[in-house]
Amino acid sequence: MFMYGEENRRSLALDIAKGIGILLVALGHCPQVWTPVKQWIYSFHVPLFFLLSGMVWDRASHEESGFFNYAFLRKKALRLLVPGFLWGIAYMVARAVVSRSFKPESLGWLLYNTESSISKAGSLTPLWFLSCMFVTACLFELLQGFFCKKRLSNWILFGLSLVFGALGLFLPVLDLGYPWNVDIAMLGLALMIWGYLARQSMDKLVEKPWLCLLIGLAALAVLSFTYQLNLPIVSDKYVEVSDRIFGNRALFLLDALCGSLFVLGLSCFLADFSLLSPLLGRLGRDTIPILLLHKPVALALGVVFGKMGMPITLSVAIEFGFALVISEGVFVLSAPYFPFVYGESRQLRYEYGQGAARYR
């Protein structure tokens, strides 16, 4: 079920985990979403994506193609940086047109590319994650290239993950953050290494979906208790990785791991469900387009529903559903003509032998 390797060989179960992750992101961005739900989601949803990135990394293919070379940088830049900055500029210009006000320094704020600076630029704040993931992937690639052939390489990587994780957690916090979220990328690097090291254990469990589900539910039970312990310590209403608001750092890491384990256990279980798995797998393969498109839809609907006085539960359900449907619809209609704006290429491939062609 799990086939660890390059992105074109990702397993259905890991795609489902990413699909669940992006659903949580979209739900967390709905303006009327209930505070306890948002607090629960934000306790682990960003670390989940770093861990999953480590799980899909394949050493053998990189040893064959080389580490941290031009091909790697080009691939990651086209996949992450190009859509991030293109959409960042587009949202910034749209905001300037609507407000009839453009500040020349906005482009500089956008290039700095932290959540705070992107907000100052008047663009879409979730775009910070793409430059952060680019930096994280580069750091991970450098470490693998240097240590992969060393004796006890996994232990060396684990030791380094503790060092980088500590830096990501304890570096001084800057008002605007560090350029391209280098500080968060260090924490992301630690999580990515842990995901890479954990995949061998996952290999042994993945053929036992009921056991995976039980482990995931146990992790959920722990998370449901511990995330609440962290809330009084958090200086805001919820944990916010983009601003490095962790509360108690030990509780934050525990919540991140428990939440990720819950999603992984659930994804292994759901991979056997023929009705749900293709849909969730598709969402997992479309995380970047959804990230780029969903939030403005949810926010716009939130403003309308707020003025209408619509019940909160119904409002959130519609915001969530429409944000996903419109994001997927725009992506499907525009990707064949402008694939590069989503980090895609024009090479067609077939997913899991199902005969469904997809731009990749």
N, C-alpha and C positions, 0 to 999 in steps of 0.2 A: 504493500500500500504506500509506504513512504519510499520514494526514490530520490535520494539526496544527490544533487548535482547542479548543473547550470539551470538557469531560469526556464529553459525550454523543456526540462525534464522534472519539473517540480511535481510532487505528488498531489493527488486530489485532496488528501487529508490536510496538507499544509495550506493548499489554496482555500479550503474551507475555513481553516483557522484565520487566515487573512480576511476572508469574507466576513466572518463574525466580528473581527476587529474593526473593519471599516463600517459595519453596521453600528457598532458602539460609538465610533467617532461621529457618524451622522446623527445618531440619537442625542449624543452629548452636545451637539451644536444647535439643536432645536431651542429657540429662545424661551419657550414655555415649559421645557422639560423640568420635571420635579427635582428639587435640589438633592434629596437623598440618592436618586438614580444617577445624577451627574457626579456626585461625590464618589459613588461606587465605581463608575466608569473611569473617572480620571485617576483613580488609585492605581491603575495598571495598564491602561490602553496604549500609551506610548511605549513603555518597556516591552510590551508584547511584540511590536513590530521589529524591534532590535533583536530580540531573541529568535524570532522566526527567520530573520535574515541570516543569522549564524547557522541555523539548522539546514538551510538550503545550500550552503557553501560547500563545494566539492573540491577536495585537495587534488585528486588525481587529474582532473581537467585543467587545473591551474598549473600543475607541474608540467603538463604537456604544452600548454600555450605560453607559460611564463607568468611571472608575478609583476604587478604594478608597472606594466609597460604601456606603450601608446594605445594599443588596442583596448586595454582595460579602461584607461582614462577616458578614451573617446566614448566607449560604451556607457560608462556611468554618467558622463557629462550629458550625453544625448538623452539618457533615460531620466535623469533627475534635474540637472541644472537648466537645460534648455526649456522644458515646460515650466519649471518654477519661475524663471525670469520672464519668459514670454507672457505668461498669464499674470505675473506680478505687474508688468508694464500695462497690460490691457486693463486690469482692474484699477490701477492707479489713474490711467487716462479717463476711464469711465467715471470715476469718482470726481475727478477734476472738472469734467464736462457738466456733470449734474450739479455740482456745487458752484460752478463758474469761478473756480479759484484753483490756480496751479502754483505751487511753490517750487522754484528751481531746485531746491535742496532735496526734493522728494526722491529724485533718482538716486542720490547718494544714500538716503535712508534705505531705499530698496536694495541697493547693492550691498549694504552692510548686512542685511538679511537676517535679522533676529525678529522675533515676534513684535517686540517693542518698536524697532525701527520700521518694520513693515507697516505697523499701525500708523506711525508718524507719516509714512509715505502715502497713506490713504489707500492701501492695497489690501489683499486678502491675507490675513494673519496666519492661517494654517500652512502657508507656503514655506514657513521657516523650516519645516520638517524635511523638505527635499534637500536643501543645502546641508543640513545637519546629517542626513543619511549619506550624502556624498562624502563628507569628511570622515564619517565613521567607517564607511566601506574602504576608503583609501588607507586609513590607519590600520584596519584589520588586514588588508592585503599586504601592507608593508611588513607587519609582524609575521604573517604566515610565510612570506617570501624569505625572511631572515631566519626563522626558527624551525621551519617545517622539517628540515633534514637533521636537526640537532637531536641528540639523545634526550629522552624525557621531554620532548617538545610540548606535549599537552600540559605537563606540570609547569613548564616555563610560562606557557600562555596563561594558565590559571593564576600563577603568581603575578604576572604583569596585569592581569585583569583586576586584581585587588588594588594595585597601585593606581591604574587609570580610573577605576571606579571611585577610589578615595578622592582623586583630583576632581572628578566630575561632581562629587557630592560636597566637597569642602572648599573649593576655590572661592575667593571673594566674589560676591555677587555685584555686578555692574548694573547701573540703571538701564542701559541699553543692551546689556548682554555682551558677550564676546563675538567678534566678527564671525559670521557663518556658524554661530553656535558651537564653537570649538570646545567650550566647556561641557556642554551637553553631549557632544560627540564622544568625549572621553568616557562618560557614563554609558553611552550607547555602545562603545567599544567593549566595555566590560560585559555588558549584557549579551552582545553578539558572540563574544568568546564563550560565555556560559551556554548559549544556545548551540554553538558548534560542538562543545564538549558533551552536551547532554544528548545529542542525537543518537549515539550508540545505545544508550539506555532506552530511548524511544523505539529503536529498531526491535528491541526484545519485547516491547509491550504492544506494539501497534497491531499485531495479529490477534490480540485479545481485547476486542472493543468494549466488552462489558467491564473488564478490569480497568481499562482506561477511563470509562465513565465513572466507575466508583472512585478512582483516584481523583478525577476532576471534581466530583461532588464533595469529596473530603476537603480538597483545596478550597472550594467555594465556601464551605462551612467555616473554615479558618479565616478566609478573607472577609466574610460577612461580619465577623467579630472584630478582627484586628483593624480594619480600615476605619471603624468608628472610634477606636482608641486614638487614632492619629488626628482626628478632626479637631479636637480642642487645641492641639499643638500647632496646627497649620495656621499661618498668619492670614490666610484668606479663607473663603468658604470651602475650598477643596484643594487637593494637591494639583499643582500646575508645573509640569516638567519644563515647559518652554520658558518659564520665569524662575526655574529652580526653587520652587516652593515645595519642599519635601515634608515639612513637619519633622517628626522624629525619623531620622534617616534609616534606622534599623527597621522600624515599622514600614517605612516606604518600600524598602527592598523586599521585605517579607510579603507585603501586599502585591508588589509587582510580580514576584515569582508565583504566588498562589493564584492570582488572577490569570496569569499566562498558562499555568498548569491546568486550570479549569477549562480554558478555551481549547487547549490542545487535547485534553481528554474528551471533551464534547465533540471536537472535530473528528477524532478517530472513530467515535461511535456513529456520528452522522454520515460518515463516508459510505456506510452500507445502505443508506436510505436513497433509493433511486429517484425519489421525487424531490428531495431537498438538496442532495449533494451537487447536482449540476448547477443549480441556481446559486448556491453559496460558493461553489468553486468558481463560477463566472465572476461573481462579485470580488472574490479574492484575486483574480487575475486583472481586475479593473480598478484596483485601489487608487492608482494615481489619477485616472480620469474622475473618479468619484470625489477624491480629495480636492481636485481643482474646481469642481462645479457645484457641489451640493450646498455649501453653506450660504451663498447668496440667495438661493431659492428658499431655504428654510427661514432665513431672516426676513425676506420680503413677505412670505406668507404669515410670519409671526406678527409683523406690523399690521397687516390687514385683519387678521383674526383678533388681535388685541383691540382694534377699534370697533370690531363687530361684537365684542363681548362673548365670543364663542367659548364654550366650556373647555377647560384646559386639556382634559384627556382627549377630546375630539381634535382639538387644535394640534396637539403634539403628534397624534396619529397621522393627520393629514400632512403636516409639515414634513415628518419623517418619510412617509410614503412618496409624496410628490418630489421631494428632494432626490430620492434614489431613482425614481422613474425618469425624471427629467434629465438627471445626470447621465444615466445610461442611454437615454434616447438621443441626447445631443452627441454623446461620444460615438454611438453606432452610426449616426447619420453623417458626422463630419470626419471621422477617422479615415475613411477611404480616400479622402481628398487632402486632408491635412494631418497625417499621422504624427508628424514630428512635434506638433504642439502638445501631444500626450506622451511624448517619449517613446513613440512606436516607430516601426519601420514598415515598409511595404511587403516584406516577406510573409507569404501566407503559410500557415501551418494548421494542422488538424489536432484538436485537443482530445487525447485519450481515445483515439480511434473512433470517435463518435461521428466523424464526418462533418463537423461544424468548423468551417474555415474561419480563421481569425487573423487580423493584422497583428504582426509581432515585430 
